[in-house]
Amino acid sequence: MTAATIQLVARGQRVKEVAAELNSSSTTVQTYLRRIYQKLQVHSQAEAVAKFLR
């Protein structure tokens, strides 16, 4: 789920749009993003997407 989440965010979708796409709540998507930030050791969505795209 986290890989799909970051892929959708990288395409420019907002949290609500990602949640709808994944049939999850916005809170769940925010939790996924927070965990992704921790794993990638970043502090923002832009940094996470930049690292993901490398």
C-alpha positions in Angstrom: 0.0 0.0 0.0 2.8 2.4 0.8 4.3 2.0 -2.7 1.0 2.8 -4.3 0.5 5.8 -2.0 3.8 7.4 -3.0 3.3 6.7 -6.6 -0.1 8.5 -6.6 1.4 11.4 -4.6 4.2 11.6 -7.1 1.6 12.0 -9.9 0.3 15.0 -8.0 -2.8 13.6 -6.4 -3.9 15.0 -3.0 -4.5 12.9 0.1 -8.2 12.8 -0.4 -7.8 11.6 -4.0 -5.2 9.0 -3.0 -7.6 7.8 -0.3 -10.4 7.4 -2.8 -8.2 5.6 -5.3 -7.0 3.1 -2.6 -10.4 2.8 -0.9 -9.0 4.0 2.3 -9.6 7.0 4.6 -7.6 10.2 4.5 -6.2 9.4 7.9 -4.9 6.1 6.7 -3.2 7.7 3.8 -1.6 10.4 6.0 -0.3 7.6 8.3 1.2 5.9 5.2 2.9 9.1 4.1 4.2 9.8 7.6 5.8 6.3 7.7 7.2 6.8 4.2 8.8 10.1 5.3 10.4 8.2 8.3 11.7 5.4 6.1 13.1 7.8 3.5 14.4 10.2 6.2 12.7 13.2 4.7 10.4 15.9 6.1 8.2 16.9 3.3 6.2 15.5 0.4 8.5 17.1 -2.1 11.5 15.5 -0.6 9.8 12.1 -0.5 8.8 12.3 -4.1 12.3 13.4 -5.2 13.9 10.4 -3.4 11.2 8.0 -4.7 11.9 9.1 -8.3 15.6 8.5 -8.1 
